[in-house]
Amino acid sequence: LIKAAGYPHHAWGPGWSYWPIRMKSGLLILSEFPLHSKSTRIFRSCAGVDCFARKAVLGVEVNVPGVPFPIEILDTHLNATYRDVPRHIEGYVRARKRQLAELGAHLTSQAQATRSPVKLFLGDFNVRQNEFDDYPVMVDALKMADAGERCAANPECRIHSDEGSREIWRGSVDHVL
């Protein structure tokens, strides 16, 4: 995958979990520029089958030519909501809210360690603005603005779709903060 993508630099998230099945976090950052100051944090909270995947946050810094400071890039994958088991939905949402609290604590603890005044946080947050009540929890815990929300509020920002940018943002589980 890395070789086929053509990016010379990469950072993987946490490695394999071996019991009871072999799974990785699935986190990977690819870059044209060297990555440094890698950090990871595996979430303590989880629910359902997502407990077998190493749900986590991966952070790196990258120096981009022409930018006078490093840019911090964070990637995450939070607990999913499996609708085929409705009686467990509340547990999935609770686990995701705890993971968001862990992310907020991680960002606070890393604030002193990073040299970057700019953070780019992206990933599969499994949080929809129009579902459950965890979107405001995400925005509050991470203290970052959602690029999709800002785009949806700006008539000059265009997302090419028949649905329109507001509907895409409200239904998306993937966010760029």
Secondary structure, 3 states (H helix, E strand, C coil): CHHHHCCCEEEECCCCECCCCCECCCCEEEECCCEEEEEEEECCCCCHHHHHCCCEEEEEEECCCCCCCCEEEEEEECCCCCCCCHHHHHHHHHHHHHHHHHHHHHHHHHCCCCCCCEEEEEEECCCCCCCCCCHHHHHHHHCCCCHHHHHHHCCCCCCCCCCCHHHHHHHCCEEEC
